[in-house]
């Protein structure tokens, strides 16, 4: 049972249009109990195999929780408190990096729901290693 998505407006403070919000979603699936998913809608394409294209970043739920209070992360995803009740999330990929600003109250509400579904410290009880491995090895 996947938790409903938490839509929220995010901005990209380092972009040429830092005040233009984009709707992103935080998602949590108890079958992936250590992870949070940050999903962005993607432009529609004419590819018949893609009917609801999204760009998704998976990272540690605990990283997101810790980063609300103090800088956290050392890899492709870093999280830190931002100004004016914001959480700054830095995403790094092969083509560069993006810093996005998310409302702290939306991030906190998402984490509250996720930790209610799967309490901290009980993640291993929800982890189905065989299913996770099958997902990783699945042909798309």
N, C-alpha and C positions, 0 to 999 in steps of 0.2 A: 504494500500500500504506500504509494508516494504521497507525501504531503502536498497540499495545493501550493502552487507557485505564489511567491510574494512579489507582485509587480511594484516597481519603484522608479521614480525619475532619477537619472544620473546625469552628471555633466562631466565634461572633459576640460578641466581648468587650464591645461597646457596647450589646448587646441586654438585655432584661429577664431572659433566661436565658443568661448568658455561658458557662456550663459544659456546655451541652447540645450534643453534637456532631451534625453533619449530614454525611452522606457526599457528597462532591463528587468529581469526576474531572478530572484534567489530561489533555488529549489533544493529540496532535501528528499532523498529516497532512503528509507530505513534499511534497504538491502545493501546500501553503500554507506554504512553508519559513520564512517570517519570523514566523509566528504560533503562539501557544499558545492553547488553548481551555480554559476553566474551565467545566465543566458541572455543573449542579445538577439532581437529579431534581425533577420537578414533580408536584404532586398530580394524581392521575388525574382526567380529566374525561369527561363523557358525549358529547363531540364525536366523531363517527365519523371525522373526518379526522385526529384526533390519537391515535395508538396508543402512542407512547412520548414524551410531552411532556418537554422539558428546557429549562431556561433556560441559555443559553450566552453566555459573554463571550469575545470574541477580543481578544487584545492581543499585543504584541511579545514574542517568546520572549526577546530580549535584555533587555527591561525586567524580566522575571521574574528573569533571571540576575543582572543588576546589583543589583536590589532586595534580593537575599539579603544583600548586603554593605553597602549604603548606600542611603539614600532615593533613589528613582528615579521618574520620571514627573511629568507636569505637566497631564494631561488627565483623562479619565474613569477612568483606572486608574492607581493609584499603588502602589508596592511599597516596603516597608522592612523591615529586620530588626526582629524583635520580641523580647520577653523569653523566656528559657528555651527557646532553640532553635526559635523560631517565626518564620514569615514573615508579616507583616501586609500584606494586600492590600485597598486601598480601591477600591470600585467606586461610581462616581457615575452617576446616571441622572436622567431628568426628574422623578422623584418623590422624589429624595433620594439618600442614600448609605448604603452598608453597609461595615463594616470586618470582614474575616474573618481568622482566625488559622489558618495551616496549618503542619503539622510541617515544619521545615526539611529533615529527612532525606528526606521524601517529595518535596518540591520538587526537591531535589538529585538524587534518583534519576531523576525524570522528565526533568530537564534533561540528565543524563548520557546517557540513552537517546536523547533527541531530537538531541543534538549528535553522537552516534554515527551516527545515521541520516543526518543532514544536518550536516556539520561547519560551524562558524562560518566565514563568508567564502565558502562555496560555494553559498549559497542560490539565487543567480541561475541556477545550473545545473539546479535542480529546479523552477524556476518556469515554469509553462505559462500565459502571459499570456492566450491565447485561452480556455483552460478557466476561468481565474479570472474573466474578463470575462463568460463565459456564465453562470457561477454567480451573479454579481452581478445580471445582467439577467433571470434565470429567473423565470417567473411561478410563484408558489406556490399 
